[in-house]
C-alpha cells in the first residue's frame, strides 16, 4: 500500500533544530508535530506545510516523500 512519509527527523537533524524549537517557530504544538513525525498523521494543512517549509528553509518535496509499497500476495 502506498503512503506518504514525513521526513521531519531528517530535516531537523540537518538543521540542528529540536522539535521544541520547531514547534515554537511554526506555532504548532509539540504533540501535533510528534504525530506528523511518527507518521501517524492523516492530513496536514497547507498553511502548516507552508510554515514548516519557511522555517526549515525547504520545499514541500524535501519534507514529504511518496512511498510505493508493493502488495504482498498471500
N, C-alpha and C positions, 0 to 999 in steps of 0.2 A: 504494500500500500504506500503510495507516495505521500510525502509530507513536507512541511517547511521547517527548517531548523533556524533557530536564532543563534547567531554567533557572538552573543554578548560577552561571554567569558573571554573569548579570543581578543576582541577589541579592547576590553578593559585591561587585559594583561599588556597588550601592545602599548597602551597609553599610560600605564602605571596608575590607573584610577581604580578606586574601590567602588563597590555597589552603593555604599552610603553617599559618597561624593556625587556619583551619577544621579542618585535619587534626588539629592538637594538641587543639583543644577538643572535637571529635567523637570523637577516639580511633580514627580510621580513617587508614590510610596515605595519603600523598600520591598514590601510584601508583593506589590504588583510587578515590580521589576524581577523579583525572585521567581514568580510564576512564569514570566517570559523566559528567564534564564534557564529554568529547568525544563522548558519545552512543554509545560502543562497548560499554557495559554491557548485559547481557542481563537482569539482575534486580537488585533491591535488597531487603535485609532490612527488615522493618517496624521493627525496633529501630534500624537505621541511619537510616531515614527519619524516625523519631520524634526521634532525636538531632539530625539536621540541622535539623528544624523548631524544636526547642528552642533551638539555638544561633543560628540565623538569625532567630528570632522570627517564624515564618511558619506557614502551614498547608500541608498536602501539595499542595493545588491551586495554591499560589503557586510551588511547586518543580517540579511536573510539569504538562505540557500534552499533551493528546491532539491529534494532527495527522492529519487525514484527507486522504490524498493520492489524488486520482482516478486510476484505472487508465488507462493510455495505450493506445489501440488502435494496432496496427502499421499 
